[in-house]
Amino acid sequence: MFCQKCGKENKNSSKYCASCGEKLGENNVIQTNTDEPKVLSILSLVFSIILFPVGLILSIIGLVKCSKYKKENNKNSKYLPFNIAGLIVSIFELILITVLIFIVVVLYNSFSNSDKIMKSTWKCKMSPFSSNYVSTATFDGSNFTWSKYNDEENNTIKGTYNIINREYSDGEVEYELILKPNYYVISGKVQNNYITRLETDMKFTNSSATIEFDNLKYYCDRR
């Protein structure tokens, strides 16, 4: 409210003018009209649910206006709970989305690193206890080569592959692959009739792998 004598703005609860000392009363003051932030408070709660960044901003602005309303009217705005609720909901959604983004990034990095591990050359044996390697497997991102160990020139299968599924668990990645061979050499002779599609399962860690190929299981080490 404003003093009619000197025009100084005073708090609504003031009894005397802070500037001229005039006693303030109903007959010598001009009452200020500070509206409660009704629309803003309701919008802050609505947007905190459907579009939390906007809701968060509106809630903060609403709290500032509610604080100003209390200062000038010596009482809380009845719409203060809307702003508080909007702020809480917005912060909760912000935390939830941050956690989800973190999980997605971790999983993406895990799969990305595992794909890099897969893009290697592996020397394979028929038993985990054996020291004799029988095959060599190479994956470079889209092409594969499966050959007899130390005899790729005379016994090899080459082609492309697609990853149709991958699962990550406890530091191990399991792949399901579709192999599409397009080049066969057996005992030094190029084969014209060959299987054009093979399905295989593979499990990788940083330094070892198990590969099921042509109904046989191989235990492989990174070359």
URFEN-V55423 format. One record per backbone hydrogen bond with DSSP energy under -1.0 kcal/mol. NH is the residue of the N-H (numbers start at 1). CO is the residue of the C=O. Records with the same first field share a line. If there is no record, write none. Layout:
NH = CO + CO
This chain:
2 = 30
3 = 8
4 = 28
7 = 3
10 = 1
14 = 11
17 = 22
21 = 17
24 = 15
30 = 2
38 = 36
41 = 37
42 = 38
43 = 39
44 = 40
45 = 41
46 = 42
47 = 43
48 = 44
50 = 46
51 = 47
55 = 51
56 = 52
57 = 53
58 = 54
59 = 55
60 = 56
61 = 57
62 = 58
63 = 59
64 = 60
65 = 61
66 = 62
67 = 63
68 = 64
69 = 65
70 = 66
71 = 67
72 = 68
73 = 69
74 = 70
80 = 77
83 = 79
84 = 80
85 = 81
86 = 82
87 = 83
88 = 84
89 = 85
90 = 86
91 = 87
92 = 88
93 = 89
94 = 90
95 = 91
96 = 92
97 = 93
98 = 94
99 = 95
100 = 96
101 = 97
102 = 98
103 = 99
104 = 100
105 = 101
106 = 102
107 = 103
108 = 104
109 = 105
110 = 106
111 = 107
112 = 108
113 = 109
114 = 110
115 = 111
116 = 112
117 = 113
118 = 114
119 = 115
120 = 118
122 = 137
123 = 221
124 = 135
125 = 219
130 = 127
134 = 124
135 = 124
136 = 147
137 = 122
138 = 145
139 = 120
140 = 143
144 = 159
145 = 138
146 = 157
147 = 136
148 = 155
149 = 134
151 = 148
155 = 151
156 = 185
157 = 146
158 = 183
159 = 144
160 = 180
161 = 142
162 = 178
164 = 176
165 = 176
167 = 174
169 = 172
172 = 169
173 = 204
174 = 167
175 = 202
176 = 165
177 = 200
178 = 162
179 = 198
180 = 160
182 = 158
183 = 158
185 = 156
186 = 189
188 = 154
189 = 186
191 = 184
198 = 179
200 = 177
202 = 175
203 = 210
204 = 173
205 = 208
209 = 220
210 = 203
211 = 218
212 = 201
213 = 216
216 = 213
218 = 211
219 = 125
220 = 209
221 = 123
222 = 207
223 = 121
